[in-house]
Amino acid sequence: MTSTRHDGDTWDLASSVGATATMAAATRAIATRTDRALIDDPFAEPLVRAVGIDFLTRLATGEVAPDGLVEQAAIDGAKVRTRFYDEFFLAAVDAGITQAVILASGLDSRAYRLPWPTGTVVYEVDQPQVVDFKTRTLTDLRATPTAERRVAAVDLRDDWPAVLRAAGFDPARPTAWSAEGLLGYLPPEAQDLLLDTITELSAPGSRVATESRPNPRPGEDETTKKTLDHISRRWRAHGFDPDMARLRYFGERNEAAPYLTGRGWALNTITNRDLFAANGLPPLTDDDLRMGDVLYVSGTLVDSCAVMEDWGHYESTGSRSTVERSGA
């Protein structure tokens, strides 16, 4: 049984919130096998196999059909989400940005599979055991990064900006940032701090991409928990018990899109529902988790005066960790 999230909890790619990265990669593997026109992640399946969760391996390889175990909406969601972030990074480098940061990189393989222009540096930020595992696994697969890949092996609850800068990150250069599938696994205060820190580390012209979930309506959190519990029960029968309702932080929080707008980012937003339609996918039905209302957010930092004021404060006081702000 997965324990409820708490301050200072630990995990790897086979346990607790870390297993969600493996679950996401398994879903990408299924999506890649069925629809290469929208998604092509050749590393998803071998990475899931290497983690070693039997049920997810059988799903990723096709030994077990996803029917009744992974909803088609989740598979289609993996397609549009992967494509959204792929296109975000490619548009950023086409615009001349040569520095990208993937936060909570998990089993993300973009440093190996996207056609990065020569001179691009891709930083992956995640816990040491996660980035070390992925590096070893992809090396064993004889995979070669298509950009200069640098890792910042650090928990996001610690002083990750210092580790990122030690890896060579230059805050004076525009950066393309992604926080994919991350914010819901952070306490509200830690989410705000993460977005504040991204802003403080960003030169004008930097770009950001993330998801912005609507705040729950009365009683909606309980519906979400019941839906997640139902999914977990189905998987438990196959020997895998993620207990997904215990991995998320519920309740109200600042929605990411207006929060980033208030910090000087000019944003474009599109709902998940509209992304499905734009990619020719069936509409979302029986949407108890309100996945259709999730906003995919991308934008550019334009308020340079506010940024420089914040950056001056950041430089004078030193970096702030999530631990200091949220007590995590």
C-alpha positions as CSV (number, residue, x, y, z in Angstrom):
1,M,0.0,0.0,0.0
2,T,1.3,3.4,-0.9
3,S,1.6,5.8,2.0
4,T,0.0,9.3,1.9
5,R,2.4,12.0,0.8
6,H,4.1,13.8,3.7
7,D,7.0,16.2,4.3
8,G,10.3,14.5,3.5
9,D,8.9,11.4,1.9
10,T,11.1,9.5,-0.5
11,W,10.5,7.4,-3.6
12,D,12.1,5.9,-6.7
13,L,10.7,5.0,-10.1
14,A,8.9,2.0,-8.8
15,S,7.3,3.5,-5.7
16,S,5.1,6.3,-4.5
17,V,4.9,9.4,-6.7
18,G,8.0,8.2,-8.6
19,A,5.9,5.4,-10.0
20,T,3.7,8.0,-11.8
21,A,6.6,8.7,-14.1
22,T,6.7,5.0,-15.0
23,M,3.0,4.9,-15.4
24,A,3.2,7.9,-17.8
25,A,6.0,6.2,-19.8
26,A,3.9,3.0,-20.0
27,T,1.0,5.1,-21.4
28,R,3.3,6.7,-23.9
29,A,4.5,3.3,-25.0
30,I,1.0,2.2,-25.6
31,A,0.2,5.4,-27.5
32,T,3.4,5.1,-29.6
33,R,2.5,1.5,-30.5
34,T,-1.0,2.5,-31.7
35,D,-0.5,6.0,-33.2
36,R,2.9,7.0,-34.4
37,A,1.4,9.8,-36.4
38,L,0.8,11.8,-33.1
39,I,3.5,10.4,-30.8
40,D,6.8,8.6,-31.3
41,D,8.7,7.8,-28.1
42,P,10.8,4.8,-28.9
43,F,12.5,4.9,-25.4
44,A,9.3,4.7,-23.4
45,E,8.9,0.9,-23.6
46,P,12.5,0.0,-22.8
47,L,12.6,2.4,-19.9
48,V,9.5,0.9,-18.4
49,R,10.9,-2.5,-18.8
50,A,14.1,-1.5,-17.0
51,V,12.2,-0.1,-14.0
52,G,10.8,-3.6,-13.6
53,I,7.2,-3.1,-12.4
54,D,5.7,-6.3,-14.0
55,F,2.2,-5.0,-14.7
56,L,3.4,-1.8,-16.3
57,T,6.0,-3.7,-18.3
58,R,3.3,-6.0,-19.7
59,L,1.2,-3.0,-20.6
60,A,4.1,-1.2,-22.2
61,T,5.1,-4.2,-24.3
62,G,1.6,-5.1,-25.4
63,E,1.6,-8.4,-23.6
64,V,-1.5,-7.2,-21.7
65,A,-4.1,-5.2,-23.7
66,P,-5.0,-1.8,-22.1
67,D,-8.7,-2.6,-22.6
68,G,-10.4,-2.0,-19.2
69,L,-7.1,-1.1,-17.5
70,V,-6.0,2.1,-19.2
71,E,-8.8,4.2,-20.6
72,Q,-8.6,5.3,-24.2
73,A,-8.9,8.9,-23.0
74,A,-5.7,8.4,-21.0
75,I,-3.9,7.0,-24.0
76,D,-5.1,9.9,-26.2
77,G,-4.2,12.3,-23.4
78,A,-0.6,11.0,-23.6
79,K,-0.6,11.7,-27.3
80,V,-1.7,15.3,-27.1
81,R,0.4,16.1,-24.0
82,T,3.6,14.6,-25.5
83,R,3.0,16.5,-28.8
84,F,2.2,19.7,-27.0
85,Y,5.6,19.7,-25.1
86,D,7.5,18.5,-28.1
87,E,6.2,21.3,-30.2
88,F,6.8,23.8,-27.4
89,F,10.5,23.0,-27.2
90,L,10.9,22.9,-31.0
91,A,9.2,26.3,-31.4
92,A,11.5,27.7,-28.6
93,V,14.7,26.5,-30.3
94,D,13.4,27.7,-33.7
95,A,13.1,31.1,-32.0
96,G,16.8,31.0,-31.0
97,I,16.6,29.7,-27.5
98,T,19.6,27.4,-26.8
99,Q,18.9,26.4,-23.2
100,A,16.1,24.1,-22.1
101,V,15.2,22.9,-18.6
102,I,13.0,19.9,-18.0
103,L,11.8,19.9,-14.3
104,A,11.0,16.6,-12.7
105,S,12.3,14.9,-15.8
106,G,11.5,11.4,-14.7
107,L,11.5,9.1,-17.8
108,D,11.3,12.0,-20.3
109,S,13.5,11.1,-23.3
110,R,13.3,14.4,-25.2
111,A,17.1,15.0,-24.8
112,Y,17.5,11.8,-26.9
113,R,14.7,11.9,-29.4
114,L,14.0,15.5,-30.4
115,P,15.9,17.1,-33.3
116,W,17.7,19.8,-31.3
117,P,19.8,22.3,-33.2
118,T,23.5,22.2,-32.7
119,G,24.5,24.1,-29.6
120,T,21.4,23.4,-27.6
121,V,21.9,22.4,-23.9
122,V,19.1,20.4,-22.2
123,Y,19.1,20.3,-18.4
124,E,17.2,17.5,-16.7
125,V,16.3,18.2,-13.1
126,D,15.2,15.2,-10.9
127,Q,16.3,13.2,-7.9
128,P,19.8,11.6,-8.2
129,Q,18.5,8.0,-8.3
130,V,16.1,8.9,-11.1
131,V,18.5,10.7,-13.4
132,D,21.2,8.2,-12.7
133,F,18.9,5.3,-13.5
134,K,17.8,6.8,-16.8
135,T,21.3,7.7,-17.8
136,R,22.5,4.2,-17.2
137,T,19.6,2.6,-18.9
138,L,19.8,4.7,-22.0
139,T,23.6,4.2,-22.2
140,D,23.0,0.4,-22.0
141,L,20.6,0.9,-24.9
142,R,23.4,2.7,-26.8
143,A,21.2,5.8,-27.1
144,T,22.9,9.0,-27.8
145,P,21.5,12.5,-26.7
146,T,20.6,14.7,-29.7
147,A,21.6,17.8,-27.6
148,E,24.2,18.5,-25.0
149,R,22.4,16.8,-22.0
150,R,23.3,17.9,-18.5
151,V,21.7,16.6,-15.3
152,A,21.0,18.5,-12.2
153,A,20.6,15.6,-9.7
154,V,18.6,17.2,-6.9
155,D,15.2,16.9,-5.2
156,L,13.0,19.9,-6.1
157,R,12.4,20.4,-2.4
158,D,16.0,21.2,-2.0
159,D,18.2,24.0,-3.4
160,W,17.7,22.9,-7.0
161,P,18.6,26.4,-8.5
162,A,22.1,26.1,-7.0
163,V,22.6,22.6,-8.5
164,L,21.2,23.7,-11.8
165,R,23.7,26.6,-12.0
166,A,26.5,24.4,-10.9
167,A,25.7,22.2,-14.0
168,G,26.2,25.3,-16.2
169,F,22.8,26.9,-16.4
170,D,23.0,30.6,-17.2
171,P,20.1,32.7,-15.9
172,A,21.2,35.6,-18.1
173,R,20.2,33.6,-21.3
174,P,16.6,33.0,-22.3
175,T,15.5,29.5,-21.3
176,A,12.7,27.1,-22.3
177,W,11.2,25.6,-19.2
178,S,8.8,22.6,-18.8
179,A,6.9,21.5,-15.7
180,E,5.0,18.6,-17.3
181,G,2.5,16.6,-15.2
182,L,4.2,18.1,-12.1
183,L,2.1,20.7,-10.3
184,G,-0.6,18.5,-8.9
185,Y,2.0,16.5,-7.0
186,L,3.2,19.6,-5.2
187,P,1.6,21.3,-2.2
188,P,0.0,24.6,-3.1
189,E,2.8,26.7,-1.6
190,A,5.5,24.6,-3.3
191,Q,3.8,25.1,-6.6
192,D,3.8,28.9,-6.2
193,L,7.5,28.8,-5.2
194,L,8.4,26.7,-8.2
195,L,6.7,29.2,-10.6
196,D,8.3,32.1,-8.7
197,T,11.7,30.5,-9.0
198,I,11.3,29.8,-12.7
199,T,10.5,33.4,-13.2
200,E,13.4,34.6,-11.1
201,L,15.8,32.4,-13.1
202,S,14.5,33.5,-16.4
203,A,15.9,36.2,-18.7
204,P,13.3,38.2,-20.7
205,G,12.3,36.2,-23.8
206,S,12.3,32.9,-21.8
207,R,9.5,30.5,-22.4
208,V,7.5,28.2,-20.1
209,A,5.1,25.4,-20.6
210,T,2.9,23.6,-18.0
211,E,-0.7,22.6,-17.2
212,S,-3.2,24.7,-15.3
213,R,-5.9,22.8,-13.5
214,P,-9.2,24.5,-12.5
215,N,-9.9,24.6,-8.8
216,P,-12.3,22.0,-7.6
217,R,-16.0,22.7,-7.3
218,P,-17.7,21.8,-4.0
219,G,-17.6,18.0,-3.6
220,E,-15.4,17.5,-6.7
221,D,-12.3,16.4,-4.8
222,E,-14.3,13.5,-3.4
223,T,-15.4,12.5,-6.8
224,T,-11.8,12.6,-8.1
225,K,-10.6,10.4,-5.2
226,K,-13.3,7.8,-5.9
227,T,-12.4,7.7,-9.6
228,L,-8.7,7.3,-8.8
229,D,-9.5,4.6,-6.2
230,H,-11.5,2.8,-8.8
231,I,-8.6,2.8,-11.2
232,S,-6.2,1.7,-8.5
233,R,-8.5,-1.3,-7.6
234,R,-8.5,-2.5,-11.1
235,W,-4.7,-2.4,-11.3
236,R,-4.4,-4.0,-7.8
237,A,-5.9,-7.1,-9.2
238,H,-2.9,-7.3,-11.5
239,G,-0.4,-7.0,-8.7
240,F,0.3,-3.2,-8.9
241,D,-1.2,-0.9,-6.3
242,P,-0.3,2.8,-7.0
243,D,-3.1,4.1,-4.7
244,M,-3.2,7.2,-6.8
245,A,-5.5,9.2,-4.7
246,R,-2.8,9.3,-2.0
247,L,-0.2,10.8,-4.3
248,R,-2.0,14.0,-5.2
249,Y,-2.5,17.2,-3.2
250,F,-6.1,18.2,-3.2
251,G,-7.9,21.4,-2.3
252,E,-7.7,24.9,-3.7
253,R,-4.5,26.5,-5.0
254,N,-3.5,29.3,-7.3
255,E,-4.3,28.3,-10.8
256,A,-1.0,28.3,-12.8
257,A,-2.2,30.3,-15.8
258,P,-3.3,33.5,-13.9
259,Y,-0.4,33.1,-11.5
260,L,2.1,33.1,-14.3
261,T,0.4,36.0,-16.0
262,G,0.7,38.0,-12.8
263,R,4.4,37.5,-12.9
264,G,5.0,38.9,-16.3
265,W,4.4,35.9,-18.6
266,A,2.4,36.5,-21.8
267,L,0.5,33.2,-22.2
268,N,-1.3,31.1,-24.8
269,T,-3.7,28.6,-23.4
270,I,-5.7,25.7,-24.9
271,T,-8.0,23.3,-23.1
272,N,-7.3,19.6,-23.2
273,R,-10.7,19.2,-24.8
274,D,-9.7,21.5,-27.7
275,L,-6.3,19.7,-28.1
276,F,-8.2,16.4,-28.5
277,A,-10.3,18.0,-31.3
278,A,-7.4,19.7,-32.9
279,N,-5.6,16.4,-33.2
280,G,-8.6,14.5,-34.6
281,L,-9.2,12.5,-31.4
282,P,-12.6,11.4,-30.0
283,P,-14.1,13.9,-27.5
284,L,-13.7,13.2,-23.8
285,T,-16.7,11.5,-22.2
286,D,-17.6,10.5,-18.6
287,D,-15.0,13.1,-17.6
288,D,-15.2,12.7,-13.8
289,L,-11.6,14.0,-13.5
290,R,-12.4,17.1,-15.5
291,M,-9.5,16.4,-17.8
292,G,-11.1,18.3,-20.6
293,D,-11.0,21.5,-18.6
294,V,-7.2,21.3,-17.9
295,L,-5.4,24.2,-19.7
296,Y,-2.2,23.6,-21.5
297,V,-0.2,26.7,-21.0
298,S,2.8,28.1,-22.9
299,G,4.2,31.6,-23.0
300,T,7.0,34.1,-23.0
301,L,8.4,36.3,-20.2
302,V,7.9,39.9,-21.2
303,D,7.8,41.9,-18.0
304,S,11.6,42.4,-17.7
305,C,11.4,45.1,-15.1
306,A,9.5,42.9,-12.7
307,V,11.9,40.1,-13.4
308,M,15.0,42.1,-12.7
309,E,13.5,43.5,-9.5
310,D,12.8,39.9,-8.3
311,W,16.2,38.7,-9.6
312,G,18.0,41.4,-7.6
313,H,16.2,40.2,-4.5
314,Y,17.0,36.6,-5.3
315,E,20.7,37.4,-5.7
316,S,20.9,39.4,-2.5
317,T,19.1,36.8,-0.3
318,G,20.2,33.5,-1.9
319,S,18.0,30.8,-3.4
320,R,14.9,29.7,-1.6
321,S,14.1,26.1,-1.3
322,T,10.7,24.5,-1.3
323,V,11.5,23.3,2.2
324,E,11.9,26.8,3.4
325,R,8.7,28.0,1.9
326,S,6.3,25.1,2.3
327,G,7.8,23.0,5.1
328,A,8.1,20.0,2.8
